[in-house]
Each structure stands twice: as structure tokens, then as C-alpha cells.
Amino acid sequence: MNPVIQYFNGEKAESYIFLIAGLLGLGLSLYLLLIKSTPFWKGFAIPCILVSILEIIVAVTLIYRSPKDIIRVEQYIKNEPDKIKTEEIPRMEKVMKNFVVFRYSEIALILLGIILYLTFQQHIFWKGLGLGLFLQASIVLLLDYFAEKRGLLYLEYLNNLLNG
């Protein structure tokens, strides 16, 4: 399969997973807030709502943008190969640097979640918040891991176009 199409279709497919995770997380959070409504579940729901909204926004943006990106990059390859070097590779290098920042941020949130969960045994709200933070950051870290691997392969392909 064409590496450009493979990369952006992979991005789009993972965005659907992000969208499903976001919608499920938002639904679960609203259920916990409105139906269960204990301090633990209220604490758990807060990071779930925030991360779920971010997941939904990112997913919808990428789902909408990916087909346009395929057309854009294919046009670069066919008609303006210099833009691969001046636009697409720098864009992907920035994306890859962002994954490093995201990874460390997600690991920090996972650790914070663990600390909150273990430290606040008597404060149920904070214990729930810690668990919610841990779970949501872990899910996002896992999904970003696959996105980063896919991005590395795509960036390698772009660099090979220049050297090839």
C-alpha cells in the first residue's frame, strides 16, 4: 500500500478509536456523576470528562483532516517534490517532537494518579480522581505509542523519498 495513504488512514483509524474511547469515557463519567454520585466516582469522573472531551476534539479533527492530508502530500510528491523537504518533513519532525512531550506529560499524569490514589486513602474523592487520572493517561499513552510508531515509519519514508 502507498505509505502516504497507509499513514493517514492509520491516523484516521486510530482517531476512530480515540473517538470511541472519548464518547465511552464521557458517557461513563456522566453516568457516574449523575447516577452513582459518590465522592469517589465524582473524583474519578473529573479527569475522565476532561480527557474524553480532548479525545473527541482531537479525533474529529484528524478524521476530518486525514483525507485532505493524503491529497496534499500526494500532490507534493507528484507536482512539488521540494515541499516534501520544506513543508512535510518539518511538519512531521514537529509532530514527532510533540510525541516526546506528550509521552512525558502522560507518564507524569500516570504517576500523579498513582500518588493520589495511594496517598489519599481517607479522602475518597482524591482517591477516585487519582484512579481516573491514571486510567485516562494510560489509555492516551498507549494510543500515542502506536501513533508515534506509525509517524516514525512515515517520516522514514519521506526522508527516503529525498535520498532515493
N, C-alpha and C positions, 0 to 999 in steps of 0.2 A: 504494500500500500504506500502511496505517496506520503513521505514523512510530514509534510505540512498538514495534510488532511488528517493524518493519524494523530498529530499533536493536538490540533484544535478540536477534533472530535473527541479525543480523550479528555480534554479540558471541559468540553460540553457535557460528556457523560458523567464526569466527576461532579460537575455542577448540579446535575440532577440528584446525585447522592446528597450533596450539601443541602439542596432544596428540601428533599425528603427529611433529612435529619433536622433541618430548621423548623419545618412545619410540625413534625412529631414533637420536637422539643418545646415548641411554642404551645401546642395543644396540651401536652403533658403539664407544662408549667401553669397554664390557665386552670386546668383541672385541679392541680394541687393547691393553687391559691384559692379557688372558689369553692371546691368541694371538701378537700382534706383540711385545709386551712389551720394546720397546727404550726407552731413556731419552726419546727424542723423543716416542714415542707415549704413554708414561706421562704426560709433561708435558702433551701435547695432551688426554689423556683427563680430567684433573682438572677443568678448567673445564667441559668437556662434561658430565661427570656431574653437577656441581653445578647448572648451568643447566638441564639436562634434567629433573632432579628438580623444580626450581622450575616449569618449564614444565608438567609433568604435573600438579602440585598446583593451579596456577592454572587450567589448562584444565578439569580435572574439577570444580573449584568453580564455574566460570562455566557449564559445560554443565548442571550440576545446578540452578543458581540462576536462570538466564535465564527459563525458563518461569514460575517463581514471580514474577519481577520484572515480566513482562508483565501478569500478573493483578493484581499490586499497583498498578501505575501506572494501568492501565485503571480499576480501582476508584476510585483518586484522581480521575481525570478525570470519571467518571460520578457518584460519590457524595460525594466530599470534595475538591472542586477547590482548597480552601485548602491542602491538603497538597502540592500541586504547588509552591506557593511556599515552604512551611515545611519540607518534607522532601526532595522530589525534586530541586529546583533546587540547594539547598545540597549535597546528596549529589553531584550531577554537577559542581558547581563544585570540590568537593574532589577528585573523580576527575581533573578537568582540571588542577588544580594538581599532582597526583601525576604526571601525564604529563610535566610540565616537569622535575620532579626525576628521573624515570626517564630522560628524554632525556639530561640532562647526565651522569647516572651511566653510562649506556650509552656515551656518547661518551668519557667518561674511561676506561672499560674498554677501548674500542677503541684509544685512544691508548696505554694501558698495554700492551696486547697487541702493538702495533706496536713500541713501545720495547723490550719484552722480546725480541721476535723479532730486531730489528736489532742490539741491544746484545750479546746473548749468543751470538755466532756459535760460540764454542768450547764453550759449555755447552749441549749438545743438549737436555737436559731443559727448561731455561728457554726455549729457542727453541720447543720444542713447546708449552709452556704459553702462550707469547705468541700463537702461531698459534691455538690452541684458544680463548683468550680473545677474540681479535679476531673469529673467525668466529661464536662464540656471541653475543657482544654485538651484532654487526652484524645477525644474524638477529632478535634481540629488538627492536632499534631499528627495523628495517623493519616488523615486525608491530605494534609500538606506534604507529608513524606512522599506519597505517591505522586503528587503534583510536581514536587521538586525533581524526582527521578525522571519523570516524563520531560520536564523542562531541560534537564541536562542532556538528554538524548537529542532533543530538538536543537539546542544550541550547538551541539557537536555536528549535527547535520548542516546547520547554517555555516559553520566555520569550514566544513569540508567543501561546501559549495565554492567558497572563496579560494581554497587551496587546490581544488580539484581539477 
